Amino acid sequence: MLEPAAWLVASAVAAVVLHRRARSGGLDVVVWQWLWRAALVVVAMLAVETVIAATGGPLALSGAVLGVGSVLTTLAVYRGLVHWNRDVTLTAAPGDWSNGVSSLLTGVALAEVIGARVSPPGADPWALHGMAVQVGALVVVLGTATTILVISGLARRALPAVLIAVVWVVVVVDGWSEVRALLTEGSSERLVLAAAWGGLAVCAAAISTVRVSADQRRDASSVATAVGAVVVLFASLVLVVVDAAVPGGPSPVTFTLSLLAGLIAATRLTRLVGELADLADSRVEARTDMLTGVANRRALVEAVEATYALESSTSLLVIDLDGFKNVNDRLGHAGGDEVIRQIADRLRRHLPADALLARFGGDEFAIVLRGTGLDDATRTAHDVLALLAVPVEVRAQRLGLGASVGVASNELADHGTDLVRRADTAMYMAKRAGGGVRTYDAAVDDEVQRRHLLLEDLRGVLLDEPGAARGTLVVHYQPQVDVVTDAVVGAEALVRWRHPVLGLLPPMEFLPLAEEAGLMPALTAHVLRTAARDAARWPEHVRLAVNVSATCLSHPGLLGAVEQALATSDLAADRLVVEVTETSLMRDPEVAGDTMRRLRERDVVVSIDDYGTGYASLAYLHDLPAHELKLDRSFTVRLATDARTRAIVSGTIAIAHRLGVEVLAEGVEDTPTLEVLRQLGCDRWQGFLRAPAVPVDDLVAGFTATPAVPAPRTGESALQQRA
């Protein structure tokens, strides 16, 4: 066997290797930091032992040094092993220290029991205690190494398994022979401990040179901690019983150590039970909707997936409450929450016992119907619809709610998420149809998927997301012509989408998608910036008209978008015309009026678009700061052939002029219509008779073909200017 000096040299080399490994980083750096500290303790311990051996120092001092060094090394090695991150986890469990301490106490108690029974008469008790501490420390280290080897999956890797097996052989064989010599002949145990700890340092250094790819890491569970605590508790109780039963009577040291180990293990188990209870509660909470107490989306998806494993018929209903935003606006969010709770309670009481009710979030619910085909599920959906039609009473108010219900069955869906998607698609189609019940339709689903992909592309265009080409938004312009001079005095900006696959898409292909997805403010800001830059190239008498949707009119960012577009383009504010549809004015007259007044304060011209389609009162013309009315094309197409339409248009133009408001007719497609407009005193017109919407370069080229006549001043009609 090697002398302590030889093991000292080997341990020093091992410490250098471990230090280099600890500094190299990686997910398992904590392991090597602790093993490097353990190696330093081993080096210090063996250095003192070598000096004592060379100088013939007292064996008592040697035993004390080995005892203290063994305990410190055990703590460092144990801490490193429980952090083993080759295949397990980044951090150790909170109970690792308690398991380690209780295991050490149990190991020492076991060594005390054995040593007290087999030691020769007259043996030094303190020497036996020191040996017990050292042997117990070795047992803990080897037990921990073996546990890590198994639970981390390293047992399937040859080199780590062989290296730890070498440690076992070194400690067990040499340890047994030297301990036996100590107990029977009184010889020193220094060589066995030098071999054990030195060999352990060398093996740790060798293992540190083995690299394992990060993708082999896997999560550790709390089972190992629980099993360790149970084993320690059981072992401590057995030691107390055995120590009391064998000849020689119970040992106070053994009893105390076993009692402490048992108390620590029992405390850990008690805390573990509490942690498991908290974990169970958190798992329930993770699958429960906090507002209603029903299942949440995660729990529903898991339940749906489980039905596929059982190969049973399952149908899914997805329910969306119609008009719920109005409930929140009327009652506030607290009142809206109360409505949601009442709806959930109502559904829960009337559903079959084996049905699962879940809330997806917001005003959307879902119901899993186990063992139910599509026909029965559709009947249940109609029952749900009737159930929801009963008014809800909140804060002394009765609220009637409609719903859109989508139905799908797993007979055609390949997996749970596919079933959820299909039911959601059916609900979406029911909502587009104005409510009611719709079952999944593959043809409709294809259209929905196409719209979804188109929406994602549009979102990418507006947000400038990197990745695959999504095309660009371009702005075309339809000229607006003076009725008297036939000069182009304005142009309306009309957005197009040049899609890389679908070609040039007209507005109706993507504007509804933008409206549904809440992208209209971003799209409007984009059009404003682009159109303002283009208009800056036009003659100064040519105005730019940009249409603003109802959602943008009430959006707080509209004024900022207008100001930014004007500032970055140097376009004069009085050359920008913001067109607001009549229906959007009627949706919220107060907000619309405030926005229009604030635009007017910035010298921006305001036009009421599609006039005559929203059944607005003439009082709006008096109250709102509008400079222009755009007659809807539904009037212009019948103007030359229908006397009643001509009378309405004539009266509208006359009233507008008396109020100082100009009139522009859109949708003019033939000369007779233009002649009638000229006779009635209309100010401007636009339509295919002059030109469709064209790219900006074509528009600019057309300016040279018409005389540059200034547009009428604000509040001055074409007839007044001509006069």
Stockholm file with secondary structure:
# STOCKHOLM 1.0

chainA/1-723         MLEPAAWLVASAVAAVVLHRRARSGGLDVVVWQWLWRAALVVVAMLAVETVIAATGGPLALSGAVLGVGSVLTTLAVYRGLVHWNRDVTLTAAPGDWSNGVSSLLTGVALAEVIGARVSPPGADPWALHGMAVQVGALVVVLGTATTILVISGLARRALPAVLIAVVWVVVVVDGWSEVRALLTEGSSERLVLAAAWGGLAVCAAAISTVRVSADQRRDASSVATAVGAVVVLFASLVLVVVDAAVPGGPSPVTFTLSLLAGLIAATRLTRLVGELADLADSRVEARTDMLTGVANRRALVEAVEATYALESSTSLLVIDLDGFKNVNDRLGHAGGDEVIRQIADRLRRHLPADALLARFGGDEFAIVLRGTGLDDATRTAHDVLALLAVPVEVRAQRLGLGASVGVASNELADHGTDLVRRADTAMYMAKRAGGGVRTYDAAVDDEVQRRHLLLEDLRGVLLDEPGAARGTLVVHYQPQVDVVTDAVVGAEALVRWRHPVLGLLPPMEFLPLAEEAGLMPALTAHVLRTAARDAARWPEHVRLAVNVSATCLSHPGLLGAVEQALATSDLAADRLVVEVTETSLMRDPEVAGDTMRRLRERDVVVSIDDYGTGYASLAYLHDLPAHELKLDRSFTVRLATDARTRAIVSGTIAIAHRLGVEVLAEGVEDTPTLEVLRQLGCDRWQGFLRAPAVPVDDLVAGFTATPAVPAPRTGESALQQRA
#=GR chainA/1-723 SS CCCHHHHHHHHHHHHHHHHHHHHTCSTTHHHHHHHHHHHHHHHHHHHHHHHHHHHTCCHHHHHHHHHHHHHHHHHHHHHHHHTCTTTTCSSCCTTHHHHHHHHHHHHHHHHHHHHHHHSCTTCCHHHHHHHHHHHHHHHHHHHHHHHHHHHTSGGGSHHHHHHHHHHHHIIIIIHHHHHHHHHHHCCCCHHHHHHHHHHHHHHHHHHHTCCCCGGGCCCCCTHHHHHHHHHHHHHHHHHHHHHHHSTTCCCHHHHHHHHHHHHHHHHHHHHHHHHHHHHHHHHHHHTBCTTTSSEEHHHHHHHHHHHHHHTCCEEEEEEEEETHHHHHHHHHHHHHHHHHHHHHHHHHHHSCTTCEEEEEETTEEEEEEETCCHHHHHHHHHHHHHHHHSCEEETTEEECCEEEEEEEETTTCSSHHHHHHHHHHHHHHHHHTTSEEEECCHHHHHHHHHHHHHHHHHHHHHHTCCSSCCCEEEEEEEEEEETTTCCEEEEEEEEEEEETTTEEECGGGTHHHHHHTTCHHHHHHHHHHHHHHHHTTSCTTCEEEEEECHHHHTCTTHHHHHHHHHHHHTCCGGGEEEEEEHHHHHHSHHHHHHHHHHHHHTTCEEEEEEETSSCCCTHHHHHSCCCEEEECHHHHTTTTTCHHHHHHHHHHHHHHHHTTCEEEEECCCSHHHHHHHHHHTCCEEESTTTCCCBCHHHHHHHHTTSCCCCCCCTTCCHHHHHC
#=GC SS_cons         CCCHHHHHHHHHHHHHHHHHHHHTCSTTHHHHHHHHHHHHHHHHHHHHHHHHHHHTCCHHHHHHHHHHHHHHHHHHHHHHHHTCTTTTCSSCCTTHHHHHHHHHHHHHHHHHHHHHHHSCTTCCHHHHHHHHHHHHHHHHHHHHHHHHHHHTSGGGSHHHHHHHHHHHHIIIIIHHHHHHHHHHHCCCCHHHHHHHHHHHHHHHHHHHTCCCCGGGCCCCCTHHHHHHHHHHHHHHHHHHHHHHHSTTCCCHHHHHHHHHHHHHHHHHHHHHHHHHHHHHHHHHHHTBCTTTSSEEHHHHHHHHHHHHHHTCCEEEEEEEEETHHHHHHHHHHHHHHHHHHHHHHHHHHHSCTTCEEEEEETTEEEEEEETCCHHHHHHHHHHHHHHHHSCEEETTEEECCEEEEEEEETTTCSSHHHHHHHHHHHHHHHHHTTSEEEECCHHHHHHHHHHHHHHHHHHHHHHTCCSSCCCEEEEEEEEEEETTTCCEEEEEEEEEEEETTTEEECGGGTHHHHHHTTCHHHHHHHHHHHHHHHHTTSCTTCEEEEEECHHHHTCTTHHHHHHHHHHHHTCCGGGEEEEEEHHHHHHSHHHHHHHHHHHHHTTCEEEEEEETSSCCCTHHHHHSCCCEEEECHHHHTTTTTCHHHHHHHHHHHHHHHHTTCEEEEECCCSHHHHHHHHHHTCCEEESTTTCCCBCHHHHHHHHTTSCCCCCCCTTCCHHHHHC
//
